[in-house]
Structure formats: structure tokens, C-alpha cells
Amino acid sequence: MSSALLFMLLLSGLGIGGNIFSDARSAICFPDPCDLPRPHCLPGWTRYAGQCYLFRATATSWADAEGYCNRFGAHLTSIQGPDQYRFIRRLIEKATGTNTRTWVGGTNTDGDWTWIDGSPFTFTNWGPGEPNNAGGNEHCMDINLNGQDYVNDENCDTKSASICAKDF
């Protein structure tokens, strides 16, 4: 009788017949990539193309707006292309009902425009005659110049709404 039991245990261990280890192995599992939680944005933020965006209606200076974004690990948004530009304009319009003048992350240092997040400065949609550095002190960028479909250089102390962006 003991040789028959030994034979059954051997067959079971080899996977022939019933597997006595099936319960133990079922505890070891690997998550299906489709079951993993997708990255998400914080409440109030909007997800688009790998980033989360937050429109802030409170009018502040460009530096104060950037400081606010930094509290969330974000920056004032850069604009990398026409699709993102249209998304940002729609987000502002959805939040305010109009094309409100809003700070974005462009800044001018020594005559060279850069994005505060360090991304390449390749897309602009300057208004006619812009940037013009009126008064010699327009070193920050806003969007929706006079409610129009443009960006503009503006005095950084001007109070405007802002839009933050961060990767998720």
C-alpha cells in the first residue's frame, strides 16, 4: 500500500494526474497589464496626452502662478504643438465660458524664449507684431491675447489666470 501511495505522489508532483500543489501555486500570480490601474490626475485636473492640466481662474503674477503650480509638482504649461494648443484653449473656455487671458510657461531670458519646464521651445502662435517687448519689460507669455487665438509677451507682474501641467 505504501508503494502505491508513493507512486501517486510521484505522478501528482510531475503533473500527471491531479496536482497536489495547485492550491499553493495559485497564490503566486502576476498581474495582467490590462488590470493594472491607469495613472490618473488629481481631482480638478484634466488628463490629456500624458499630462494633467489645471486651470486656475485666480489672477496672479506669472511668478506667483508658477509658484502655485510648483506646489503640485507642476509648472505653467508649455505648448508643444497645435493639438495641445487647441486643447489648452478649449480647457480655458470650458472653465470660464470665454477665451480668458491666461499665463502659460513661456519666459524670455536675454532675448531667448524658453519654456519654464525645460522642454524645447518649438511651437508659438504669436499675435500679429508679437513678441514686441512693449515698454522693455514683457518677458512672460500669456495665451488668448484680447480673446484671440494668439500668444503674447506680457509684463510678468500683470495679473492673469493660469494653467498648470504635469506629467503623470
LINUR-V657312 format. One record per pair of residues at least 12 apart in sequence whose ideal C-beta (glycine too) atoms are under 8 Angstrom apart, sorted by the first residue. I is the first residue (numbers start at 1). J is the second residue. Records with the same first field share a line. If there is no record, write none. Layout:
BEGIN
I: J, J
END
This chain:
BEGIN
39: 168
40: 168
41: 53, 168
42: 54, 72
46: 91
47: 168
48: 84, 87, 91
49: 83, 84, 87
50: 167, 168
51: 77, 165, 166, 167, 168
52: 74, 165, 166, 167, 168
53: 77, 87, 88, 91, 163, 164, 165
54: 69, 72, 74, 163, 164, 165
55: 91, 92, 95, 96, 102, 161, 162, 163
56: 68, 161, 162, 163, 164
57: 95, 96, 100, 161
58: 161, 162
59: 159, 160, 161
60: 103, 159, 160, 162
61: 156, 157, 158, 159
62: 76, 103, 107, 140, 154, 156, 157, 158, 160, 162
63: 156
65: 103, 160, 162, 164
66: 103, 105, 116
68: 162, 164
69: 162, 164, 165, 166
72: 164, 166
73: 166
74: 164, 165, 166
75: 105, 115, 116, 117, 164, 165, 166
76: 103, 104, 105, 116, 117, 162, 163, 164, 165
77: 104, 105, 117, 163, 164, 165
78: 104, 105, 106, 115, 116, 117, 119, 121, 165
79: 104, 106, 115, 123, 124, 125, 143, 151
80: 119, 120, 122, 123
81: 123
82: 123, 125
84: 123
85: 123, 125
88: 104, 143, 163
89: 143, 144, 149
91: 163
92: 143, 144, 161, 163
96: 161
98: 147
99: 144, 147, 148, 149
100: 144, 147, 161
101: 142, 143, 144, 145, 146, 147, 160, 161
102: 142, 143, 144, 160, 161, 162, 163
103: 140, 141, 142, 143, 160, 161, 162, 163
104: 141, 142, 143, 151, 162, 163
105: 117, 141, 165
106: 121, 124, 140, 141, 151
107: 139, 140, 141, 156
108: 131, 133, 138, 139, 140, 141, 153
109: 139
113: 131, 141
117: 165
124: 151
125: 149, 150, 151
126: 150, 151, 152
127: 145, 146, 148, 150, 151, 152
128: 150
130: 145, 150, 151, 152, 153
131: 152, 153
132: 153
133: 153
134: 153
135: 155
137: 155, 156
138: 153, 154, 155
139: 153, 155, 156
140: 153, 154, 155, 156, 158
141: 153, 154
142: 154, 158, 160
143: 163
END
